[in-house]
């Protein structure tokens, strides 16, 4: 009896640990969202040259319009913080944003249906495609 229980537990551990497809779809959606929103990929403390060309992000324009930035560094830090906050939200919160749901999450669902193995391997974790920047 103990052997049966032990075999059951081992098989549950080995075969029962399936990957969460919604997490991979979320990673895909976050990657595309980051690309399309000019994701600030470098932490503000690591940026060496603050004289970079300004990059405006329409997703956060309303919030930024309320605050006047003295320097590009201030704008960069604020945008970085907003984008990091968005990425930390639960999936259920992100899906409340229509653009995220329609243009990113649903498109990634379609992509996963077409090529599930490639998709699953590519989006095991959050990926920012640097070639798109």
Chimera marker file (.cmm) of the C-alpha trace (Angstrom):
<marker_set name="trace">
<marker id="1" x="0.000" y="0.000" z="0.000" r="1" g="1" b="0" radius="0.5"/>
<marker id="2" x="2.828" y="2.380" z="0.905" r="1" g="1" b="0" radius="0.5"/>
<marker id="3" x="4.519" y="1.627" z="-2.415" r="1" g="1" b="0" radius="0.5"/>
<marker id="4" x="1.339" y="2.519" z="-4.327" r="1" g="1" b="0" radius="0.5"/>
<marker id="5" x="1.033" y="5.811" z="-2.467" r="1" g="1" b="0" radius="0.5"/>
<marker id="6" x="4.717" y="6.533" z="-3.019" r="1" g="1" b="0" radius="0.5"/>
<marker id="7" x="4.441" y="5.767" z="-6.747" r="1" g="1" b="0" radius="0.5"/>
<marker id="8" x="1.334" y="7.947" z="-6.968" r="1" g="1" b="0" radius="0.5"/>
<marker id="9" x="3.121" y="10.870" z="-5.310" r="1" g="1" b="0" radius="0.5"/>
<marker id="10" x="6.175" y="10.496" z="-7.537" r="1" g="1" b="0" radius="0.5"/>
<marker id="11" x="4.032" y="10.366" z="-10.681" r="1" g="1" b="0" radius="0.5"/>
<marker id="12" x="2.068" y="13.375" z="-9.474" r="1" g="1" b="0" radius="0.5"/>
<marker id="13" x="5.289" y="15.319" z="-8.977" r="1" g="1" b="0" radius="0.5"/>
<marker id="14" x="6.806" y="14.256" z="-12.297" r="1" g="1" b="0" radius="0.5"/>
<marker id="15" x="3.732" y="14.404" z="-14.524" r="1" g="1" b="0" radius="0.5"/>
<marker id="16" x="1.521" y="16.758" z="-12.564" r="1" g="1" b="0" radius="0.5"/>
<marker id="17" x="3.823" y="19.742" z="-12.699" r="1" g="1" b="0" radius="0.5"/>
<marker id="18" x="2.547" y="21.102" z="-15.962" r="1" g="1" b="0" radius="0.5"/>
<marker id="19" x="3.348" y="24.616" z="-17.009" r="1" g="1" b="0" radius="0.5"/>
<marker id="20" x="0.722" y="27.273" z="-16.602" r="1" g="1" b="0" radius="0.5"/>
<marker id="21" x="-0.303" y="28.351" z="-20.134" r="1" g="1" b="0" radius="0.5"/>
<marker id="22" x="-1.831" y="31.625" z="-18.951" r="1" g="1" b="0" radius="0.5"/>
<marker id="23" x="1.509" y="32.634" z="-17.388" r="1" g="1" b="0" radius="0.5"/>
<marker id="24" x="3.245" y="32.069" z="-20.728" r="1" g="1" b="0" radius="0.5"/>
<marker id="25" x="0.565" y="34.013" z="-22.561" r="1" g="1" b="0" radius="0.5"/>
<marker id="26" x="0.985" y="36.808" z="-20.010" r="1" g="1" b="0" radius="0.5"/>
<marker id="27" x="4.764" y="36.790" z="-20.580" r="1" g="1" b="0" radius="0.5"/>
<marker id="28" x="4.146" y="37.077" z="-24.308" r="1" g="1" b="0" radius="0.5"/>
<marker id="29" x="1.643" y="39.914" z="-23.850" r="1" g="1" b="0" radius="0.5"/>
<marker id="30" x="3.995" y="41.753" z="-21.490" r="1" g="1" b="0" radius="0.5"/>
<marker id="31" x="6.827" y="41.427" z="-23.996" r="1" g="1" b="0" radius="0.5"/>
<marker id="32" x="4.752" y="42.889" z="-26.814" r="1" g="1" b="0" radius="0.5"/>
<marker id="33" x="3.337" y="45.570" z="-24.510" r="1" g="1" b="0" radius="0.5"/>
<marker id="34" x="6.860" y="46.536" z="-23.460" r="1" g="1" b="0" radius="0.5"/>
<marker id="35" x="8.012" y="46.717" z="-27.069" r="1" g="1" b="0" radius="0.5"/>
<marker id="36" x="5.061" y="48.800" z="-28.236" r="1" g="1" b="0" radius="0.5"/>
<marker id="37" x="5.248" y="51.180" z="-25.289" r="1" g="1" b="0" radius="0.5"/>
<marker id="38" x="8.970" y="51.917" z="-25.633" r="1" g="1" b="0" radius="0.5"/>
<marker id="39" x="9.693" y="50.021" z="-22.445" r="1" g="1" b="0" radius="0.5"/>
<marker id="40" x="12.490" y="51.640" z="-20.522" r="1" g="1" b="0" radius="0.5"/>
<marker id="41" x="14.738" y="48.619" z="-20.416" r="1" g="1" b="0" radius="0.5"/>
<marker id="42" x="17.552" y="50.089" z="-18.382" r="1" g="1" b="0" radius="0.5"/>
<marker id="43" x="17.225" y="50.892" z="-14.702" r="1" g="1" b="0" radius="0.5"/>
<marker id="44" x="17.494" y="54.679" z="-14.187" r="1" g="1" b="0" radius="0.5"/>
<marker id="45" x="20.500" y="54.293" z="-11.876" r="1" g="1" b="0" radius="0.5"/>
<marker id="46" x="22.431" y="52.510" z="-14.648" r="1" g="1" b="0" radius="0.5"/>
<marker id="47" x="21.842" y="55.063" z="-17.399" r="1" g="1" b="0" radius="0.5"/>
<marker id="48" x="25.148" y="56.741" z="-18.208" r="1" g="1" b="0" radius="0.5"/>
<marker id="49" x="24.068" y="59.457" z="-20.634" r="1" g="1" b="0" radius="0.5"/>
<marker id="50" x="20.967" y="61.444" z="-19.724" r="1" g="1" b="0" radius="0.5"/>
<marker id="51" x="21.142" y="63.511" z="-22.910" r="1" g="1" b="0" radius="0.5"/>
<marker id="52" x="19.295" y="60.806" z="-24.834" r="1" g="1" b="0" radius="0.5"/>
<marker id="53" x="16.548" y="61.747" z="-27.232" r="1" g="1" b="0" radius="0.5"/>
<marker id="54" x="13.195" y="61.939" z="-25.498" r="1" g="1" b="0" radius="0.5"/>
<marker id="55" x="10.864" y="58.990" z="-25.959" r="1" g="1" b="0" radius="0.5"/>
<marker id="56" x="7.222" y="59.690" z="-25.233" r="1" g="1" b="0" radius="0.5"/>
<marker id="57" x="4.864" y="56.949" z="-24.238" r="1" g="1" b="0" radius="0.5"/>
<marker id="58" x="1.175" y="57.516" z="-25.032" r="1" g="1" b="0" radius="0.5"/>
<marker id="59" x="0.005" y="54.952" z="-22.474" r="1" g="1" b="0" radius="0.5"/>
<marker id="60" x="1.139" y="57.140" z="-19.607" r="1" g="1" b="0" radius="0.5"/>
<marker id="61" x="0.804" y="60.545" z="-21.250" r="1" g="1" b="0" radius="0.5"/>
<marker id="62" x="-2.220" y="61.601" z="-19.172" r="1" g="1" b="0" radius="0.5"/>
<marker id="63" x="-0.442" y="60.864" z="-15.895" r="1" g="1" b="0" radius="0.5"/>
<marker id="64" x="2.712" y="62.607" z="-17.051" r="1" g="1" b="0" radius="0.5"/>
<marker id="65" x="0.840" y="65.670" z="-18.305" r="1" g="1" b="0" radius="0.5"/>
<marker id="66" x="-0.171" y="66.421" z="-14.721" r="1" g="1" b="0" radius="0.5"/>
<marker id="67" x="3.485" y="66.614" z="-13.689" r="1" g="1" b="0" radius="0.5"/>
<marker id="68" x="6.007" y="68.934" z="-15.291" r="1" g="1" b="0" radius="0.5"/>
<marker id="69" x="9.467" y="67.374" z="-15.469" r="1" g="1" b="0" radius="0.5"/>
<marker id="70" x="12.515" y="69.529" z="-15.051" r="1" g="1" b="0" radius="0.5"/>
<marker id="71" x="14.856" y="67.111" z="-16.793" r="1" g="1" b="0" radius="0.5"/>
<marker id="72" x="14.702" y="64.104" z="-19.059" r="1" g="1" b="0" radius="0.5"/>
<marker id="73" x="16.076" y="62.057" z="-16.160" r="1" g="1" b="0" radius="0.5"/>
<marker id="74" x="13.003" y="62.919" z="-14.077" r="1" g="1" b="0" radius="0.5"/>
<marker id="75" x="10.704" y="61.894" z="-16.911" r="1" g="1" b="0" radius="0.5"/>
<marker id="76" x="12.620" y="58.663" z="-17.472" r="1" g="1" b="0" radius="0.5"/>
<marker id="77" x="12.488" y="57.730" z="-13.779" r="1" g="1" b="0" radius="0.5"/>
<marker id="78" x="8.746" y="58.416" z="-13.583" r="1" g="1" b="0" radius="0.5"/>
<marker id="79" x="8.002" y="56.426" z="-16.727" r="1" g="1" b="0" radius="0.5"/>
<marker id="80" x="10.217" y="53.571" z="-15.574" r="1" g="1" b="0" radius="0.5"/>
<marker id="81" x="8.361" y="53.415" z="-12.257" r="1" g="1" b="0" radius="0.5"/>
<marker id="82" x="4.943" y="53.429" z="-13.970" r="1" g="1" b="0" radius="0.5"/>
<marker id="83" x="5.935" y="50.670" z="-16.370" r="1" g="1" b="0" radius="0.5"/>
<marker id="84" x="7.401" y="48.535" z="-13.604" r="1" g="1" b="0" radius="0.5"/>
<marker id="85" x="4.199" y="48.993" z="-11.580" r="1" g="1" b="0" radius="0.5"/>
<marker id="86" x="2.123" y="47.881" z="-14.561" r="1" g="1" b="0" radius="0.5"/>
<marker id="87" x="4.201" y="44.747" z="-15.101" r="1" g="1" b="0" radius="0.5"/>
<marker id="88" x="3.872" y="43.799" z="-11.411" r="1" g="1" b="0" radius="0.5"/>
<marker id="89" x="0.067" y="43.841" z="-11.536" r="1" g="1" b="0" radius="0.5"/>
<marker id="90" x="-1.880" y="40.613" z="-11.440" r="1" g="1" b="0" radius="0.5"/>
<marker id="91" x="-3.106" y="39.321" z="-14.771" r="1" g="1" b="0" radius="0.5"/>
<marker id="92" x="-6.716" y="39.962" z="-13.759" r="1" g="1" b="0" radius="0.5"/>
<marker id="93" x="-5.873" y="43.662" z="-13.280" r="1" g="1" b="0" radius="0.5"/>
<marker id="94" x="-4.001" y="43.912" z="-16.590" r="1" g="1" b="0" radius="0.5"/>
<marker id="95" x="-6.942" y="42.363" z="-18.448" r="1" g="1" b="0" radius="0.5"/>
<marker id="96" x="-9.184" y="45.187" z="-17.234" r="1" g="1" b="0" radius="0.5"/>
<marker id="97" x="-7.310" y="47.421" z="-19.672" r="1" g="1" b="0" radius="0.5"/>
<marker id="98" x="-9.034" y="46.837" z="-23.015" r="1" g="1" b="0" radius="0.5"/>
<marker id="99" x="-5.963" y="47.541" z="-25.148" r="1" g="1" b="0" radius="0.5"/>
<marker id="100" x="-3.877" y="45.050" z="-23.183" r="1" g="1" b="0" radius="0.5"/>
<marker id="101" x="-6.561" y="42.380" z="-23.436" r="1" g="1" b="0" radius="0.5"/>
<marker id="102" x="-7.408" y="42.837" z="-27.130" r="1" g="1" b="0" radius="0.5"/>
<marker id="103" x="-4.061" y="43.737" z="-28.687" r="1" g="1" b="0" radius="0.5"/>
<marker id="104" x="-1.682" y="41.765" z="-26.532" r="1" g="1" b="0" radius="0.5"/>
<marker id="105" x="-3.213" y="38.930" z="-24.512" r="1" g="1" b="0" radius="0.5"/>
<marker id="106" x="-5.689" y="37.696" z="-27.127" r="1" g="1" b="0" radius="0.5"/>
<marker id="107" x="-3.092" y="37.953" z="-29.896" r="1" g="1" b="0" radius="0.5"/>
<marker id="108" x="-0.703" y="35.854" z="-27.823" r="1" g="1" b="0" radius="0.5"/>
<marker id="109" x="-3.459" y="33.295" z="-27.261" r="1" g="1" b="0" radius="0.5"/>
<marker id="110" x="-3.857" y="33.013" z="-31.033" r="1" g="1" b="0" radius="0.5"/>
<marker id="111" x="-0.099" y="32.724" z="-31.467" r="1" g="1" b="0" radius="0.5"/>
<marker id="112" x="0.014" y="29.894" z="-28.903" r="1" g="1" b="0" radius="0.5"/>
<marker id="113" x="-2.760" y="27.996" z="-30.713" r="1" g="1" b="0" radius="0.5"/>
<marker id="114" x="-0.804" y="28.103" z="-33.975" r="1" g="1" b="0" radius="0.5"/>
<marker id="115" x="2.596" y="26.979" z="-32.650" r="1" g="1" b="0" radius="0.5"/>
<marker id="116" x="2.249" y="25.725" z="-29.066" r="1" g="1" b="0" radius="0.5"/>
<marker id="117" x="5.691" y="24.140" z="-28.610" r="1" g="1" b="0" radius="0.5"/>
<marker id="118" x="7.625" y="27.091" z="-30.008" r="1" g="1" b="0" radius="0.5"/>
<marker id="119" x="5.445" y="29.501" z="-28.074" r="1" g="1" b="0" radius="0.5"/>
<marker id="120" x="5.875" y="27.643" z="-24.780" r="1" g="1" b="0" radius="0.5"/>
<marker id="121" x="9.643" y="27.478" z="-25.166" r="1" g="1" b="0" radius="0.5"/>
<marker id="122" x="9.925" y="31.132" z="-26.130" r="1" g="1" b="0" radius="0.5"/>
<marker id="123" x="7.767" y="32.515" z="-23.311" r="1" g="1" b="0" radius="0.5"/>
<marker id="124" x="8.817" y="30.438" z="-20.314" r="1" g="1" b="0" radius="0.5"/>
<marker id="125" x="9.781" y="33.749" z="-18.742" r="1" g="1" b="0" radius="0.5"/>
<marker id="126" x="9.246" y="37.437" z="-19.436" r="1" g="1" b="0" radius="0.5"/>
<marker id="127" x="11.117" y="38.267" z="-22.631" r="1" g="1" b="0" radius="0.5"/>
<marker id="128" x="11.894" y="41.698" z="-23.996" r="1" g="1" b="0" radius="0.5"/>
<marker id="129" x="12.927" y="41.409" z="-27.587" r="1" g="1" b="0" radius="0.5"/>
<marker id="130" x="15.830" y="43.819" z="-27.656" r="1" g="1" b="0" radius="0.5"/>
<marker id="131" x="16.016" y="43.768" z="-31.439" r="1" g="1" b="0" radius="0.5"/>
<marker id="132" x="12.700" y="45.605" z="-31.530" r="1" g="1" b="0" radius="0.5"/>
<marker id="133" x="14.118" y="48.699" z="-29.817" r="1" g="1" b="0" radius="0.5"/>
<link id1="1" id2="2" r="1" g="1" b="0" radius="0.2"/>
<link id1="2" id2="3" r="1" g="1" b="0" radius="0.2"/>
<link id1="3" id2="4" r="1" g="1" b="0" radius="0.2"/>
<link id1="4" id2="5" r="1" g="1" b="0" radius="0.2"/>
<link id1="5" id2="6" r="1" g="1" b="0" radius="0.2"/>
<link id1="6" id2="7" r="1" g="1" b="0" radius="0.2"/>
<link id1="7" id2="8" r="1" g="1" b="0" radius="0.2"/>
<link id1="8" id2="9" r="1" g="1" b="0" radius="0.2"/>
<link id1="9" id2="10" r="1" g="1" b="0" radius="0.2"/>
<link id1="10" id2="11" r="1" g="1" b="0" radius="0.2"/>
<link id1="11" id2="12" r="1" g="1" b="0" radius="0.2"/>
<link id1="12" id2="13" r="1" g="1" b="0" radius="0.2"/>
<link id1="13" id2="14" r="1" g="1" b="0" radius="0.2"/>
<link id1="14" id2="15" r="1" g="1" b="0" radius="0.2"/>
<link id1="15" id2="16" r="1" g="1" b="0" radius="0.2"/>
<link id1="16" id2="17" r="1" g="1" b="0" radius="0.2"/>
<link id1="17" id2="18" r="1" g="1" b="0" radius="0.2"/>
<link id1="18" id2="19" r="1" g="1" b="0" radius="0.2"/>
<link id1="19" id2="20" r="1" g="1" b="0" radius="0.2"/>
<link id1="20" id2="21" r="1" g="1" b="0" radius="0.2"/>
<link id1="21" id2="22" r="1" g="1" b="0" radius="0.2"/>
<link id1="22" id2="23" r="1" g="1" b="0" radius="0.2"/>
<link id1="23" id2="24" r="1" g="1" b="0" radius="0.2"/>
<link id1="24" id2="25" r="1" g="1" b="0" radius="0.2"/>
<link id1="25" id2="26" r="1" g="1" b="0" radius="0.2"/>
<link id1="26" id2="27" r="1" g="1" b="0" radius="0.2"/>
<link id1="27" id2="28" r="1" g="1" b="0" radius="0.2"/>
<link id1="28" id2="29" r="1" g="1" b="0" radius="0.2"/>
<link id1="29" id2="30" r="1" g="1" b="0" radius="0.2"/>
<link id1="30" id2="31" r="1" g="1" b="0" radius="0.2"/>
<link id1="31" id2="32" r="1" g="1" b="0" radius="0.2"/>
<link id1="32" id2="33" r="1" g="1" b="0" radius="0.2"/>
<link id1="33" id2="34" r="1" g="1" b="0" radius="0.2"/>
<link id1="34" id2="35" r="1" g="1" b="0" radius="0.2"/>
<link id1="35" id2="36" r="1" g="1" b="0" radius="0.2"/>
<link id1="36" id2="37" r="1" g="1" b="0" radius="0.2"/>
<link id1="37" id2="38" r="1" g="1" b="0" radius="0.2"/>
<link id1="38" id2="39" r="1" g="1" b="0" radius="0.2"/>
<link id1="39" id2="40" r="1" g="1" b="0" radius="0.2"/>
<link id1="40" id2="41" r="1" g="1" b="0" radius="0.2"/>
<link id1="41" id2="42" r="1" g="1" b="0" radius="0.2"/>
<link id1="42" id2="43" r="1" g="1" b="0" radius="0.2"/>
<link id1="43" id2="44" r="1" g="1" b="0" radius="0.2"/>
<link id1="44" id2="45" r="1" g="1" b="0" radius="0.2"/>
<link id1="45" id2="46" r="1" g="1" b="0" radius="0.2"/>
<link id1="46" id2="47" r="1" g="1" b="0" radius="0.2"/>
<link id1="47" id2="48" r="1" g="1" b="0" radius="0.2"/>
<link id1="48" id2="49" r="1" g="1" b="0" radius="0.2"/>
<link id1="49" id2="50" r="1" g="1" b="0" radius="0.2"/>
<link id1="50" id2="51" r="1" g="1" b="0" radius="0.2"/>
<link id1="51" id2="52" r="1" g="1" b="0" radius="0.2"/>
<link id1="52" id2="53" r="1" g="1" b="0" radius="0.2"/>
<link id1="53" id2="54" r="1" g="1" b="0" radius="0.2"/>
<link id1="54" id2="55" r="1" g="1" b="0" radius="0.2"/>
<link id1="55" id2="56" r="1" g="1" b="0" radius="0.2"/>
<link id1="56" id2="57" r="1" g="1" b="0" radius="0.2"/>
<link id1="57" id2="58" r="1" g="1" b="0" radius="0.2"/>
<link id1="58" id2="59" r="1" g="1" b="0" radius="0.2"/>
<link id1="59" id2="60" r="1" g="1" b="0" radius="0.2"/>
<link id1="60" id2="61" r="1" g="1" b="0" radius="0.2"/>
<link id1="61" id2="62" r="1" g="1" b="0" radius="0.2"/>
<link id1="62" id2="63" r="1" g="1" b="0" radius="0.2"/>
<link id1="63" id2="64" r="1" g="1" b="0" radius="0.2"/>
<link id1="64" id2="65" r="1" g="1" b="0" radius="0.2"/>
<link id1="65" id2="66" r="1" g="1" b="0" radius="0.2"/>
<link id1="66" id2="67" r="1" g="1" b="0" radius="0.2"/>
<link id1="67" id2="68" r="1" g="1" b="0" radius="0.2"/>
<link id1="68" id2="69" r="1" g="1" b="0" radius="0.2"/>
<link id1="69" id2="70" r="1" g="1" b="0" radius="0.2"/>
<link id1="70" id2="71" r="1" g="1" b="0" radius="0.2"/>
<link id1="71" id2="72" r="1" g="1" b="0" radius="0.2"/>
<link id1="72" id2="73" r="1" g="1" b="0" radius="0.2"/>
<link id1="73" id2="74" r="1" g="1" b="0" radius="0.2"/>
<link id1="74" id2="75" r="1" g="1" b="0" radius="0.2"/>
<link id1="75" id2="76" r="1" g="1" b="0" radius="0.2"/>
<link id1="76" id2="77" r="1" g="1" b="0" radius="0.2"/>
<link id1="77" id2="78" r="1" g="1" b="0" radius="0.2"/>
<link id1="78" id2="79" r="1" g="1" b="0" radius="0.2"/>
<link id1="79" id2="80" r="1" g="1" b="0" radius="0.2"/>
<link id1="80" id2="81" r="1" g="1" b="0" radius="0.2"/>
<link id1="81" id2="82" r="1" g="1" b="0" radius="0.2"/>
<link id1="82" id2="83" r="1" g="1" b="0" radius="0.2"/>
<link id1="83" id2="84" r="1" g="1" b="0" radius="0.2"/>
<link id1="84" id2="85" r="1" g="1" b="0" radius="0.2"/>
<link id1="85" id2="86" r="1" g="1" b="0" radius="0.2"/>
<link id1="86" id2="87" r="1" g="1" b="0" radius="0.2"/>
<link id1="87" id2="88" r="1" g="1" b="0" radius="0.2"/>
<link id1="88" id2="89" r="1" g="1" b="0" radius="0.2"/>
<link id1="89" id2="90" r="1" g="1" b="0" radius="0.2"/>
<link id1="90" id2="91" r="1" g="1" b="0" radius="0.2"/>
<link id1="91" id2="92" r="1" g="1" b="0" radius="0.2"/>
<link id1="92" id2="93" r="1" g="1" b="0" radius="0.2"/>
<link id1="93" id2="94" r="1" g="1" b="0" radius="0.2"/>
<link id1="94" id2="95" r="1" g="1" b="0" radius="0.2"/>
<link id1="95" id2="96" r="1" g="1" b="0" radius="0.2"/>
<link id1="96" id2="97" r="1" g="1" b="0" radius="0.2"/>
<link id1="97" id2="98" r="1" g="1" b="0" radius="0.2"/>
<link id1="98" id2="99" r="1" g="1" b="0" radius="0.2"/>
<link id1="99" id2="100" r="1" g="1" b="0" radius="0.2"/>
<link id1="100" id2="101" r="1" g="1" b="0" radius="0.2"/>
<link id1="101" id2="102" r="1" g="1" b="0" radius="0.2"/>
<link id1="102" id2="103" r="1" g="1" b="0" radius="0.2"/>
<link id1="103" id2="104" r="1" g="1" b="0" radius="0.2"/>
<link id1="104" id2="105" r="1" g="1" b="0" radius="0.2"/>
<link id1="105" id2="106" r="1" g="1" b="0" radius="0.2"/>
<link id1="106" id2="107" r="1" g="1" b="0" radius="0.2"/>
<link id1="107" id2="108" r="1" g="1" b="0" radius="0.2"/>
<link id1="108" id2="109" r="1" g="1" b="0" radius="0.2"/>
<link id1="109" id2="110" r="1" g="1" b="0" radius="0.2"/>
<link id1="110" id2="111" r="1" g="1" b="0" radius="0.2"/>
<link id1="111" id2="112" r="1" g="1" b="0" radius="0.2"/>
<link id1="112" id2="113" r="1" g="1" b="0" radius="0.2"/>
<link id1="113" id2="114" r="1" g="1" b="0" radius="0.2"/>
<link id1="114" id2="115" r="1" g="1" b="0" radius="0.2"/>
<link id1="115" id2="116" r="1" g="1" b="0" radius="0.2"/>
<link id1="116" id2="117" r="1" g="1" b="0" radius="0.2"/>
<link id1="117" id2="118" r="1" g="1" b="0" radius="0.2"/>
<link id1="118" id2="119" r="1" g="1" b="0" radius="0.2"/>
<link id1="119" id2="120" r="1" g="1" b="0" radius="0.2"/>
<link id1="120" id2="121" r="1" g="1" b="0" radius="0.2"/>
<link id1="121" id2="122" r="1" g="1" b="0" radius="0.2"/>
<link id1="122" id2="123" r="1" g="1" b="0" radius="0.2"/>
<link id1="123" id2="124" r="1" g="1" b="0" radius="0.2"/>
<link id1="124" id2="125" r="1" g="1" b="0" radius="0.2"/>
<link id1="125" id2="126" r="1" g="1" b="0" radius="0.2"/>
<link id1="126" id2="127" r="1" g="1" b="0" radius="0.2"/>
<link id1="127" id2="128" r="1" g="1" b="0" radius="0.2"/>
<link id1="128" id2="129" r="1" g="1" b="0" radius="0.2"/>
<link id1="129" id2="130" r="1" g="1" b="0" radius="0.2"/>
<link id1="130" id2="131" r="1" g="1" b="0" radius="0.2"/>
<link id1="131" id2="132" r="1" g="1" b="0" radius="0.2"/>
<link id1="132" id2="133" r="1" g="1" b="0" radius="0.2"/>
</marker_set>
